[in-house]
Amino acid sequence: MSNKFASWLIFIILCIIWGSSFKLMHDSQEGLSAIQIAAVRIFSAGFVFIPFAFFHFNKIPKNKLGLVILSAVVGNLLPAFLFAEAITKLDSSLAGILNSLTPICVVVIGIFFFKDHIKSQKIWGVITGFIGLVLLTVIPMIIDNETISLENFGYTLLIVIATFLYGLNVNMVGHYLKGLNPVHVATVSLAVMTIPTGYILWQQGFLDLNFNSVAVQYSIWASVALGIAGSAIATVLFYILVKKAGMLFASLVTYGIPLLHSFGDLLMEKK
């Protein structure tokens, strides 16, 4: 399998996984609070990686361990809580568009904080792609007389902050962790996150929930699926993609998510 083909395959898989994450977050709201959804998500992602982390921990250089853990906090832990809270009030289409600010954040942070020299063609390509994505999402809604609610501006800012954190994490991984094995980085970093998320779940009364409730059961399973697929598997694939194809290409996955969402809606309408 060629490197280019493998990169595009991972790209498409990530689009599908992260595209479905929005629905799983919505489904999880039936029986869990936003904080519980995020905590279950990251705890589940870390829990499935604990057996692997035991073997991979010693393979992480000691001088890089702090950065590996910081990457999990910036790239997984904090965004999970921000998105879980924001999605309670925002339309998924708007959330998808805002999430697509990630490549722009990657470019801006790379230039101003990491002193990257990015070709102007790539910068304009990212901007043009974002504008095109917005138009492809908004125009069909205008034709169908649908609207995107711009209320709850504070919740909009939560996703903007999350995309900034994603952009920061992509640059951290690309500059400081690219030489490490992506599987080692993902398993160790997420396994460590079971400690803070386990504490949060305890504080939030997770063990006091009515586990006989169908709504609670469904929400927990949706959050666990979100964690295993949307955080654990996706993080490994994303780090591999950064290593294979570079930071900017990897961040463009967020452009594919709304497109797949729109394509899925189109198929549903035809049915």
N, C-alpha and C positions, 0 to 999 in steps of 0.2 A: 504494500500500500504506500503510495507516494505521500510525502509530507504535506503537499498541498491538498490532496484529496482527504487525508486524515483531518486536517485543520477545518475544512469545510464540513466534514461529517460531524465533528465535535460542535462546530458552530450551530448547525441545524438542530442537533440534539439538545443543546443548551436553550435554544429558542423555544423548543417544545416544552422542556421542563419548566423554565422560568415563566413561560406563557401560561401554563396551567397553574402556577403558584397563586395567581390572583384569585382564581376560582376557589382554590383550596383555602385561602385566607378568608374569603367570604363565607364559605361553608363552615369554617371553624367558629364563626361568630354565634352560631345557634346555642351553644352551651358553654362557651368560654369567654372570658374577658380578653381584651387586646393584649394585656401583659401576659396572661396565661398562654395565649396562642403563641406568642413569640418565645416564651420560655420553654414550652413543650417542643416547639420547632427546633431550637438550638440544642436543647438537652437530648432530644432523639438523635440529632445529627452526630453529636459527640459520643453518645452512648454506643452507637453501632461501630464507632471507630476505636473504642477503648482497647479491644484485644489487639488491634494493629498498632496502636500507639505505643504499647509496651515494647514492641520489637523495633519501632522506628525512632523512639525517643533518643536513644544514644547515637543515632545517625545524624541528628541535628547538631551542628557545631554550637558549642556553648555561647559563643559571641553572637550567634544568630537567634538563639532561643527566645530572647525578649521580643525581637522583631516578628518572629513566627506567631507568638501569642498576641502581639499587638495587631497583627494582620487579621486574626480571628475576631478581635474586638471591633476593629474598624470596618472590616469587610463583611462580617456576619452578625455579630451580636447586636450592635447598635442599630444597623439598618433594619434588622428583623423587628425590633420594638417600634421603630419609627413607622415602618410600613404597616404593621399590625394595627397601630393606632389610627393612621391616616386612612386606611381602607374602610374604616367604620363609617366615614363621612363622605368619602370621595367616590365619584363614578370611576369604574375600572378603566374606561377609555382615557379619562384625564390622567389617571395614575400611570397608565402605560406611556402616555406622551411625556409626562414629567420624568419618568424613569429613563427615557431616552436622552435626557440631558447628560447622562453618564459619559459618553465619548467627549462631549464638550468640556466637562470637568476634567477628564483625563488630560486633554490638550492644555487647558489653562493651568492646572496644577503642575503639569510637566514643565511648562515654560517658565512659570514664575517661582516655583519652589525647588524644582530639580534641574533647572537651567538646561532643559532639553532644547535641541535645535530641530524643530519640526518643519518640514517643507511646507511652503504656503499652499501648494496644491492639496496636501493632505488636510490642512486646516479648513480650506474652502470646501473640500469634499465632505468633511464632517458637518459643517454648517449647512451646506446644500442638502445633505442627506436628512438632517433634522427638519429643515423646512419642508422638504418633500414628504416626509413621514407625517408631519402635522397636517398637510394638505390632504394626503390620502386618507387620513383618519377623519378629518373634519368635514370635507366636501360631501362624502356620502351621507353624513348625519344631517347636513343642511338640506340635501335633496329629499331626505326622508322626514324633514321637519322635526328632527330631533335636536336636542340641545345638550351641551355639556355644562353642568352647573359649576359656577365659579364661586359659590358660597363656601363658607368655612375656610377662609384664606389661610388661617393658621395651620390647618391640616395639609394644605398644599405645600406650605413651607417645610413640613416634616419630610415630605418626599424629596424636596430640593436638597435638604440637608443630607438625606440618605444618599442621593446621587453624588454629592460632594465627597462623602465618605467612601463611596465606591471608587470614585476617581482617585482619591488619595491612596486607597488600598492597591489599586491597579498599578500605580506608580511605585509604591513600596515593593510590591512583588516583582515588578519588572526591573527595578534598579538594585534591590538588595537581596532578593531571594531567588532570582532566576537560575542561579547555579545549583540550587538544591533540588532534590527529587520532589516533584509536585505531590506525589502520594504521601511522602513523609511529612511534608509541610501541612497538608490538609488534615491528615489523621491526627497528628500531634496537636495542632492548634485547636481543632474542634473538640477533641477529647478533653482538653483543659477547660473548655467552656461549660462542661457538665457541672463544674463546681459552682460558679456564680448562678447559673440557671436553676440548678437544683435548690439552692438557697432561696431564690426568688419564688419558685413554685411552692416551697414550704411556707414562705411569708405570705403568699397570696391565697393560702388556704386550699391548695389544689387537692390535698388528701381528704378534705372535708366535702368535696363535691359528691353529688348523688350519682354514683357510677351505674346505678340501675336505670337512670334516665337515658332514653334513646338519643335525645338531643346531645347530651353530654358525651355519650359513647361515640356518636358520629363525629362530633367536633374534635374529640381527642384523636380519633383515627385519621381525620383530615389533617390535623396538625402534625401528627407523626409522619404521615406521608409527605407533608410539606418539608419536614426536617430531613428525612432520609433522601428524598429525591431532590428537593429544591435547595438544600444546603449541603448535605454530605456528598452525594454523587456529583452534584453540579459544581461544588467547590473544587473537587479533584479534576474534573474535566476542564474547568476554567483555568486553573493553574497550568495544566498541560497545554492548553491553547495559548496562554501567554508565553510559555516557553517555546512553543513551536512557531507561532505566527506573530508574536509581538503584542505589546500592550494595546495599541490603538485598534488593531483588528479584533482582538478579544473583546474590547469594550463595545464594539459595534453590534454585538449580540442583542443589546437593548433596542436596536433599531428593528430587529427581526420579530421581536415579541408582539408589538401592536399589529404588524402586518399579518402574522399568523392568526392573531385574534380576529382581525377583520375578515380573513379568508375563512375562518371557522364559522363566523356569523353568516357569511355568504352561502356556505354549504347548508347551514341550518335553514336558511330562508328557502332554498331550492327544494329541500325536503318537505 
